[in-house]
Amino acid sequence: MSIYQIPKENFKDLYIFEGGLYHYNLTNKDFSIIVNCVDYHPIVQNYFDDVKISFKDYTYLKFVKSYRIGEKSYKDIIELGEITDRDNLLDYGGGLHPIAIGFDIPTSFIIEIICENIELEII
């Protein structure tokens, strides 16, 4: 396993390309996700199949998981912290992999976050 510390000036270069969320973990200071189809051009030319992304020392997090069954839409939202005018809000998104693939249900997730560090771990 390799772990890369992404420089703050390159946070916007991290891209989840139609990625599927497998798992997430939330603590008081860190939010981590395990996803597939992640591009970070300074390291790889295409994309990583499976990675763990750790957003360290966040001051704001909005995490939305949504899915649709028949005519009904469902949304789970976690929102912590506050945004100021000086903050650089990052946003990422994709699908909820096990539900979307296993049950063919339209799903999505959205992450809006302000953090000090991002680590990318190839798993």
N, C-alpha and C positions, 0 to 999 in steps of 0.2 A: 504494500500500500504506500502511495506517495501522497504527501500533504503539501499543498501550495498555499502560501500566504499571498493574497491578492493585494497589491498596493492600492491605497485609497483612490489614487487618480485613475485606476483601471476598473473600478467597481462597475462602471457602465458597460465594460467589455464582456461581462459575464451574461450569458444568454441561455435561457431554457427554451430549446427549440422543440415545441410541441411535446414537451417532456411530461412524463407520468410521475406523480407523487406516490411513493410507496409508504413513507413513514415520516413523521415529524416529532420533534421533542422540544419542549418549551420549559425554560427555567427563568429565574429572575433576571439573568443577564444575557443568556444565550438562547437563540432559536436555531435549530438545525433541521434540515430536511434531507431525505434520501430520494433522489430523482434520477431519471434517465434522460438521455438526449440533451446534454448540457454542452454548450460551446464556450470556450475561453480561448480565443484565437492566439494569445501569446504562448500558449502551451501546446495546443493541438490544432491541426488544420481543419478537421471535420468536427466531430463532437464525441464526448464521452458517453459510453453506454450507461453506466451506473456510477453515481458519485454522491458523496455526502457534502452538503454545503452548510457551513456553520457561520451564522451571523452573530458575531461577538459584541458584547457591550452595547446592545440596542437601547435607544432612548424612545423609540416609537415603533410599534408593530401593529399592522392591521393584516389579519390572515382570514381570508374568506374561502370557504369550501362550499360549492353549490352543485346540485344535481337535479335532474328532472326525471320523474316517473309518470308516464302518461301525460295528463294535463296539469299535474301539480309540480311546482318548483319548490325546492328546499334550499336554505342557505344557513350555514353556521358561520358566525363571525366572532373573532377574538380581536379586541382592540385595546392596546395598552400604551400609555405614554401620551406625549403631546408633541405637536409640530410647531416650530417657530419659523419665521421668515428666512432665517439664516440656514436652515437645515436643507440638506440635499436628499430628497426623497427618492429611494430606489424602488422599482417595481418589477416583479417577476410573476410568471403564471404558467399554467399548463392544465393537465387533466389528472383526475384521481385514478391512477393506473389499475388497481385490482377491480374496482367497480366498473370502470369503463370497458375494460377488456373482458372480464369474467362474465358480466351480466349485460353488456352492450347498452349501458345507460349513459346518456350524455352527462358529463361531469366537468368541473373546472375548479381550479384554485387560483387565488390571487394573493400575492404578498406585496405589501407596501411597508418599507422598513427604512429606518435611519439607524446606522450602526457605525462602530469605530473600526471593526476588522471583519474580514471575510476569509474563511479558510475553505479550500476545495480539496477534498480527500477522495482519491480514486479507490473504489472498492471492487 
